[in-house]
Amino acid sequence: MKQFVTVLALCVIVSVQAITDEQKAKVKQYQGECLASTGVDKKLVEEGEKGNFIVDPKLRQFISCFLTKTGIQNEAGEIQGSVIKQKLAADYTESEIDTILEKCKNDEKTPADIAAVFYKCYWANADKHVPLV
């Protein structure tokens, strides 16, 4: 249970070994902070890590919290493409990242909804899931 969502929001990871110990510590810290602030059920977060997205307001808030802490989403709810490009540069070409960003743009109104729709789209359209922390 302690290792749930090593990526959620980030987005996600194929291999925990692909991130540094410092990044793992940040993920754990952000998870704890976002779990506490949203009150989301850990099981919903674990399902999201597997690509099973349950429609739940607290899970959406958790995703937004996590993406905000990692810089992927700003306080206004906007997804920060430049941050994503920086974090994914070693694993994707700029063109591949642009394609994912274009596919995953959305018109949701709240930061939580924007984050959840983006994350679900990222999961569905990225052929490999890498850490974004």
Backbone bond lengths (Angstrom), bond angles and torsions (degrees), N, CA, C in turn:
res aa  C-N    CA-C-N  psi(-1)  N-CA   C-N-CA  omega(-1)  CA-C   N-CA-C  phi
1 M - - - 1.446 - - 1.516 111.65 -
2 K 1.309 116.78 -28.54 1.458 120.63 -177.56 1.527 111.18 -68.17
3 Q 1.330 117.17 -23.04 1.457 119.10 -175.40 1.523 112.60 -101.32
4 F 1.354 116.78 11.87 1.450 118.56 -178.68 1.507 108.84 -61.05
5 V 1.245 113.62 147.18 1.443 122.77 176.48 1.500 116.10 49.06
6 T 1.258 117.41 58.78 1.451 119.41 177.80 1.500 107.96 -72.73
7 V 1.237 115.96 4.98 1.403 116.88 -177.59 1.485 114.45 -144.05
8 L 1.204 117.96 -18.13 1.434 118.29 -171.32 1.502 110.07 -41.44
9 A 0.773 119.22 115.96 1.375 126.67 -171.72 1.343 105.75 85.88
10 L 0.478 58.55 -4.32 1.352 51.75 150.86 1.283 108.91 -174.18
11 C 0.660 40.58 48.28 1.240 65.24 134.57 1.404 101.61 6.80
12 V 0.814 135.29 99.75 1.378 158.30 82.34 1.459 116.22 85.87
13 I 1.264 113.21 157.04 1.421 114.49 -165.99 1.505 111.36 -148.45
14 V 1.262 113.08 141.17 1.442 120.30 176.90 1.515 108.65 -83.63
15 S 1.293 116.42 -35.95 1.448 120.78 -174.76 1.514 110.57 -144.08
16 V 1.326 115.41 123.12 1.457 119.67 178.54 1.525 110.12 -63.45
17 Q 1.325 116.86 -27.55 1.452 120.17 179.55 1.530 111.55 -67.65
18 A 1.307 117.54 -15.30 1.462 121.11 -177.83 1.524 112.28 -75.00
19 I 1.311 118.19 -10.86 1.455 119.83 179.35 1.523 109.93 -113.50
20 T 1.305 114.77 154.92 1.462 120.35 -177.41 1.523 110.82 -75.33
21 D 1.323 115.69 166.84 1.459 120.09 176.73 1.523 110.77 -61.71
22 E 1.327 116.29 -36.72 1.463 120.00 178.54 1.531 110.50 -63.95
23 Q 1.329 116.90 -41.78 1.458 120.63 178.47 1.527 111.06 -66.25
24 K 1.334 116.60 -40.09 1.467 120.12 177.22 1.523 110.44 -60.48
25 A 1.325 116.64 -41.31 1.468 120.70 178.97 1.527 110.70 -64.04
26 K 1.324 116.93 -40.18 1.465 120.23 177.85 1.517 110.90 -64.52
27 V 1.332 116.55 -43.69 1.466 120.65 178.66 1.519 109.76 -57.41
28 K 1.316 116.18 -48.31 1.463 120.67 -179.47 1.530 110.77 -61.70
29 Q 1.321 116.81 -43.29 1.462 121.23 178.91 1.526 110.38 -61.96
30 Y 1.323 116.78 -49.20 1.462 120.84 -178.55 1.526 111.02 -63.66
31 Q 1.322 116.89 -39.65 1.463 120.26 177.65 1.516 110.40 -59.32
32 G 1.316 115.86 -48.59 1.464 120.10 -179.41 1.512 112.09 -60.89
33 E 1.325 116.09 -45.08 1.462 120.23 179.68 1.527 111.18 -63.76
34 C 1.318 116.86 -42.69 1.466 120.20 -177.74 1.528 112.02 -73.77
35 L 1.318 117.01 -34.04 1.468 119.29 173.93 1.522 110.13 -62.31
36 A 1.317 115.99 -45.49 1.465 120.60 -178.54 1.526 111.77 -65.28
37 S 1.318 116.95 -41.70 1.467 119.30 -175.63 1.526 113.13 -76.50
38 T 1.336 117.64 -25.74 1.469 119.66 -177.35 1.522 113.57 -102.14
39 G 1.321 117.27 -25.76 1.460 120.38 -177.36 1.522 113.49 71.34
40 V 1.330 117.74 19.78 1.460 121.46 -179.51 1.527 110.42 -66.83
41 D 1.306 116.46 148.03 1.459 122.70 175.51 1.534 108.22 -71.13
42 K 1.319 117.47 127.29 1.469 121.93 -178.58 1.526 111.95 -56.10
43 K 1.326 116.78 -32.71 1.465 119.99 -178.69 1.525 111.52 -64.45
44 L 1.323 116.93 -33.78 1.462 119.85 177.28 1.526 110.45 -67.39
45 V 1.315 115.97 -38.10 1.464 120.69 177.99 1.526 109.57 -65.31
46 E 1.318 116.90 -42.85 1.461 121.25 179.09 1.525 110.90 -61.65
47 E 1.319 116.95 -40.42 1.465 120.47 177.77 1.526 110.56 -63.92
48 G 1.326 116.63 -40.27 1.461 120.42 177.53 1.515 111.80 -61.29
49 E 1.315 116.21 -35.49 1.465 120.89 177.91 1.524 110.92 -62.12
50 K 1.321 116.49 -28.88 1.466 121.62 179.91 1.526 112.26 -88.95
51 G 1.335 116.49 -3.25 1.457 119.71 -178.36 1.514 113.51 94.31
52 N 1.328 117.48 5.68 1.464 122.43 178.05 1.522 108.40 -98.35
53 F 1.301 116.24 103.85 1.456 120.33 -173.45 1.520 110.92 -99.71
54 I 1.305 115.57 112.36 1.451 122.99 178.22 1.525 107.24 -88.35
55 V 1.320 116.28 134.63 1.461 119.26 177.23 1.525 107.55 -75.93
56 D 1.317 115.17 108.59 1.456 121.43 -178.03 1.526 108.03 -151.42
57 P 1.322 117.96 126.79 1.468 120.20 -178.24 1.530 113.55 -58.08
58 K 1.313 117.20 -37.30 1.462 119.49 -179.20 1.525 111.48 -70.66
59 L 1.328 116.94 -35.03 1.464 119.82 176.49 1.526 109.67 -66.04
60 R 1.306 117.35 -41.03 1.462 121.23 177.30 1.533 109.99 -61.27
61 Q 1.312 116.62 -42.02 1.468 120.44 177.82 1.524 110.80 -64.46
62 F 1.333 116.29 -39.49 1.461 120.55 178.10 1.529 110.38 -60.62
63 I 1.331 116.86 -47.59 1.463 120.68 -179.44 1.522 110.18 -59.76
64 S 1.329 116.55 -44.78 1.465 120.34 179.03 1.523 111.06 -62.92
65 C 1.307 117.07 -43.73 1.464 121.59 178.21 1.526 109.82 -57.36
66 F 1.318 116.17 -48.37 1.455 121.13 -177.15 1.528 111.25 -65.11
67 L 1.329 116.71 -45.50 1.462 119.86 179.84 1.521 111.30 -64.49
68 T 1.314 117.18 -35.16 1.463 120.90 178.37 1.525 110.62 -66.93
69 K 1.311 116.82 -43.82 1.464 120.34 -179.58 1.530 111.88 -63.91
70 T 1.324 116.69 -30.18 1.461 119.78 179.87 1.526 112.71 -88.59
71 G 1.326 117.15 -4.62 1.458 121.13 178.56 1.516 114.53 87.95
72 I 1.318 117.32 0.85 1.458 121.43 -178.60 1.526 111.25 -74.43
73 Q 1.314 115.70 -28.45 1.463 121.19 177.70 1.525 107.27 -125.75
74 N 1.341 117.29 138.38 1.461 118.54 176.98 1.530 109.90 -89.87
75 E 1.310 116.56 176.26 1.468 121.05 -176.41 1.528 112.58 -61.64
76 A 1.323 117.14 -27.51 1.467 121.10 178.63 1.529 111.72 -78.64
77 G 1.335 116.08 -8.50 1.454 120.57 178.50 1.516 114.24 99.11
78 E 1.316 117.45 -0.46 1.461 120.95 -177.61 1.533 110.89 -77.65
79 I 1.332 115.28 133.94 1.458 120.93 176.55 1.530 108.01 -74.99
80 Q 1.308 116.11 132.08 1.461 123.03 -175.02 1.529 110.42 -96.12
81 G 1.322 115.18 91.94 1.460 120.67 -177.97 1.515 113.53 -56.95
82 S 1.325 117.33 -37.75 1.468 119.93 -178.59 1.527 111.28 -64.89
83 V 1.314 116.68 -35.53 1.469 120.61 178.03 1.525 109.63 -68.52
84 I 1.322 116.25 -43.80 1.464 120.22 178.97 1.531 110.02 -61.85
85 K 1.318 117.05 -42.98 1.470 120.06 178.86 1.522 111.25 -59.40
86 Q 1.312 116.24 -41.40 1.463 120.56 179.63 1.525 110.45 -64.74
87 K 1.319 116.65 -43.57 1.459 120.52 -175.60 1.528 112.66 -73.77
88 L 1.321 117.49 -26.85 1.461 120.95 -177.32 1.526 114.00 -101.10
89 A 1.314 117.36 -0.83 1.466 121.74 -172.80 1.527 113.95 -55.28
90 A 1.309 118.02 -33.08 1.463 120.26 -177.89 1.529 112.59 -77.41
91 D 1.331 116.98 -16.69 1.461 120.06 -173.71 1.526 114.76 -115.07
92 Y 1.324 117.09 -16.10 1.461 121.69 -178.19 1.521 109.69 -136.08
93 T 1.326 116.13 153.39 1.458 119.67 171.14 1.529 107.84 -76.99
94 E 1.310 116.13 161.80 1.463 119.50 178.42 1.529 110.59 -60.92
95 S 1.314 116.80 -36.95 1.463 121.57 178.83 1.532 111.23 -63.58
96 E 1.324 116.68 -42.48 1.470 120.34 177.88 1.525 110.99 -63.20
97 I 1.320 116.31 -41.95 1.466 120.52 178.79 1.525 109.86 -64.34
98 D 1.323 116.64 -44.45 1.467 120.36 178.77 1.528 111.18 -59.09
99 T 1.323 116.83 -40.34 1.465 120.90 179.02 1.522 110.83 -62.30
100 I 1.320 116.70 -45.37 1.468 120.46 178.67 1.521 110.35 -63.60
101 L 1.323 117.03 -45.89 1.465 120.35 -179.80 1.524 111.17 -60.48
102 E 1.314 116.87 -40.80 1.469 120.55 179.90 1.530 110.47 -66.00
103 K 1.326 117.14 -44.93 1.465 120.83 179.18 1.523 111.96 -62.89
104 C 1.315 115.87 -32.33 1.460 119.97 -171.33 1.524 114.20 -97.78
105 K 1.324 117.49 5.27 1.466 119.55 172.73 1.518 107.58 -61.49
106 N 1.319 116.26 144.37 1.458 118.21 177.25 1.516 110.40 -148.08
107 D 1.303 115.46 162.72 1.463 122.05 -176.07 1.523 112.66 -108.62
108 E 1.309 116.46 24.03 1.460 118.82 178.30 1.523 109.37 -61.36
109 K 1.322 116.46 160.27 1.467 120.60 -171.88 1.527 114.43 -98.07
110 T 1.319 118.11 -31.83 1.465 119.67 -176.46 1.528 110.25 -104.88
111 P 1.329 117.32 152.61 1.469 119.39 176.93 1.531 112.70 -54.50
112 A 1.326 117.34 -39.15 1.466 120.31 -179.29 1.523 111.16 -65.25
113 D 1.321 117.12 -43.00 1.462 120.14 179.31 1.529 111.42 -68.89
114 I 1.320 116.95 -41.00 1.469 120.80 177.62 1.528 109.68 -58.96
115 A 1.326 116.58 -47.22 1.469 121.44 -178.57 1.518 111.47 -62.81
116 A 1.324 117.01 -45.67 1.462 120.64 -176.83 1.524 111.54 -65.22
117 V 1.320 116.83 -44.40 1.463 120.42 179.52 1.529 110.06 -65.71
118 F 1.325 116.89 -41.95 1.462 120.44 178.01 1.529 110.80 -61.46
119 Y 1.315 116.89 -48.52 1.463 120.51 -176.46 1.521 111.65 -62.30
120 K 1.330 116.13 -43.77 1.465 120.36 179.18 1.531 109.94 -62.13
121 C 1.316 117.16 -42.39 1.462 121.94 178.68 1.528 110.59 -65.19
122 Y 1.312 116.64 -44.51 1.467 120.99 177.88 1.525 109.63 -56.62
123 W 1.319 115.95 -47.15 1.465 121.13 -179.08 1.528 110.26 -58.61
124 A 1.327 117.06 -42.56 1.459 121.77 -176.73 1.530 113.04 -74.15
125 N 1.316 117.99 -28.77 1.458 121.01 -171.78 1.522 115.69 -106.21
126 A 1.295 118.20 -13.89 1.464 120.79 178.61 1.525 108.50 -89.10
127 D 1.323 116.94 129.07 1.460 118.86 -178.44 1.521 112.86 -77.95
128 K 1.311 116.42 -14.59 1.466 120.51 173.52 1.520 107.26 -141.87
129 H 1.275 115.36 142.68 1.461 120.82 -178.28 1.516 108.40 -106.74
130 V 1.310 114.45 118.21 1.458 120.50 -176.36 1.515 109.29 -120.96
131 P 1.325 117.27 158.58 1.460 119.57 -179.34 1.516 111.39 -66.68
132 L 1.294 115.89 141.48 1.456 121.11 178.50 1.514 111.16 -114.96
133 V 1.302 118.08 22.39 1.460 121.33 -179.19 1.501 110.36 -96.98
